[in-house]
């Protein structure tokens, strides 16, 4: 072997070594980038898992904390929208207050549609699972009542567990006796089916 051949072989060897070195560096860089991506994904999954665990623990604590309140609400808020019972209660309250009623009406029913059992109900904002049913109560216009009896009726309706909110009041003074009045009430009944 001559010196020139040895020189060429050494040059080729060094060139191949440089190519192998760059290939190794490139391959190692690709492996490190892939491992880095895997590590970032694992950290993200761990952070999401920790957040979900914290939310679950808070939710479990809230369930325990509000368990008694839930039981109270279940006893206070009616579980059904029994319109006959509601009408009986309103009529009894009116009789006790000395007020004669004309009509009690409910919204039009949509039974048979997708709403089904929740026909006539409207979801109460920010209170999950609680719905309201609007009721319109009109006094008997042939038997106007005194203001005191009217106030007594309003107070009793607002303390009734079925008709807890009087949303609107329309008063019409009697033309022959201004101290007496006829009225229309818009009431909400709360239901937690």
For each residue, the residues with C-beta under 8 A, 3 or more apart:
1: 5 6
2: 5 6
3: 6 7
4: 7 8
5: 1 2 8 9
6: 1 2 3 9 10
7: 3 4 10 11
8: 4 5 11 12
9: 5 6 12 13
10: 6 7 13 14
11: 7 8 14 15
12: 8 9 15 16
13: 9 10 16 17
14: 10 11 17 18
15: 11 12 18 19
16: 12 13 19 20
17: 13 14 20 21
18: 14 15 21 22
19: 15 16 22 23
20: 16 17 23 24
21: 17 18 24 25
22: 18 19 25 26
23: 19 20 26 27
24: 20 21 27 28
25: 21 22 28 29
26: 22 23 29 30
27: 23 24 30 31
28: 24 25 31 32
29: 25 26 32 33
30: 26 27 33 34
31: 27 28 34 35
32: 28 29 35 36
33: 29 30 36 37
34: 30 31 37 38
35: 31 32 38 39
36: 32 33 39 40
37: 33 34 40 41
38: 34 35 41 42
39: 35 36 42 43
40: 36 37 43 44
41: 37 38 44 45
42: 38 39 45 46
43: 39 40 46 47
44: 40 41 47 48
45: 41 42 48 49
46: 42 43 49 50
47: 43 44 50 51
48: 44 45 51 52
49: 45 46 52 53
50: 46 47 53 54
51: 47 48 54 55
52: 48 49 55 56
53: 49 50 56 57
54: 50 51 57 58
55: 51 52 58 59
56: 52 53 59 60
57: 53 54 60 61
58: 54 55 61 62
59: 55 56 62 63
60: 56 57 63 64
61: 57 58 64 65
62: 58 59 65 66
63: 59 60 66 67
64: 60 61 67
65: 61 62
66: 62 63 69 70
67: 63 64 70 71
68: 71 72
69: 66 72 73
70: 66 67 73 74
71: 67 68 74 75
72: 68 69 75 76
73: 69 70 76 77 192
74: 70 71 77 79 192
75: 71 72
76: 72 73 161
77: 73 74 130 161 190 191 192
78: 81 82 161 162 189 190 191 192
79: 74 191 192 193
80: 191 193
81: 78 86 120 121 131 133 189 191 193
82: 78 85 86
83: 86 87 106
84: 87 88
85: 82 88 89 162
86: 81 82 83 89 90 133 135 162 163 189
87: 83 84 90 91 104
88: 84 85 91 92
89: 85 86 92 93 160 162 163
90: 86 87 93 94 101 104 135 137 157 163 187
91: 87 88 94 95 101 104
92: 88 89 95 96
93: 89 90 96 97 153 156 157 160 163
94: 90 91 97 99 100 101 153
95: 91 92 98 99
96: 92 93 156
97: 93 94 149 150 152 153 156
98: 95 145 149 152
99: 94 95 139 145 149 150 152 153
100: 94 139 140 143 145
101: 90 91 94 104 137 138 139 140
102: 138 139 140 141
103: 136 137 138
104: 87 90 91 101 135 136 137 138
105: 135 136 138
106: 83 109 120 133 134 135 136
107: 120 133 134
108: 120
109: 106 119 120
110: 113 115 119 120
111: 116 119
112:
113: 110 116 119
114:
115: 110 118 119 121
116: 111 113 119
117: 193
118: 115 121 131 193
119: 109 110 111 113 115 116
120: 81 106 107 108 109 110 133 134
121: 81 115 118 131 132 133 191 193
122: 131 132 133 134
123: 130 131
124: 127 130 131 132 190
125:
126:
127: 124 130
128:
129: 192 193
130: 77 123 124 127 190 191 192
131: 81 118 121 122 123 124 190 191 192 193
132: 121 122 124 165 188 189 190 191
133: 81 86 106 107 120 121 122 188 189 190 191
134: 106 107 120 122 167 186 187 188
135: 86 90 104 105 106 163 186 187 188 189
136: 103 104 105 106 184 185 186 187
137: 90 101 103 104 184 185 187
138: 101 102 103 104 105 141 182 183 184 185
139: 99 100 101 102 143 144 145 181 182 183 184
140: 100 101 102 143 182
141: 102 138 144 172 182
142:
143: 100 139 140
144: 139 141 174 177 180 181 182
145: 98 99 100 139 149 150 153 180 181 182 183
146: 149 150 179 180 181
147: 150 151 179 181
148: 151 152
149: 97 98 99 145 146 152 153
150: 97 99 145 146 147 153 154 171 181 183
151: 147 148 154 155
152: 97 98 99 148 149 155 156
153: 93 94 97 99 145 149 150 156 157
154: 150 151 157 158 166 169 185
155: 151 152 158 159
156: 93 96 97 152 153 159 160
157: 90 93 153 154 160 163 166 185 187
158: 154 155 163 164 165 166
159: 155 156
160: 89 93 156 157 163 164
161: 76 77 78 164
162: 78 85 86 89 189 190
163: 86 89 90 93 135 157 158 160 166 187 188 189
164: 158 160 161 188 189 190
165: 132 158 187 188 190
166: 154 157 158 163 169 185 186 187
167: 134 186 187 188
168: 185 186
169: 154 166 183 184 185 186
170: 183 184 185
171: 150 181 182 183
172: 141 181 182 183
173: 178 180 181
174: 144 177 178 179 180 181 182
175:
176:
177: 144 174 180
178: 173 174
179: 146 147 174
180: 144 145 146 173 174 177
181: 139 144 145 146 147 150 171 172 173 174
182: 138 139 140 141 144 145 171 172 174
183: 138 139 145 150 169 170 171 172
184: 136 137 138 139 169 170
185: 136 137 138 154 157 166 168 169 170
186: 134 135 136 166 167 168 169
187: 90 134 135 136 137 157 163 165 166 167
188: 132 133 134 135 163 164 165 167
189: 78 81 86 132 133 135 162 163 164
190: 77 78 124 130 131 132 133 162 164 165
191: 77 78 79 80 81 121 130 131 132 133
192: 73 74 77 78 79 129 130 131
193: 79 80 81 117 118 121 129 131
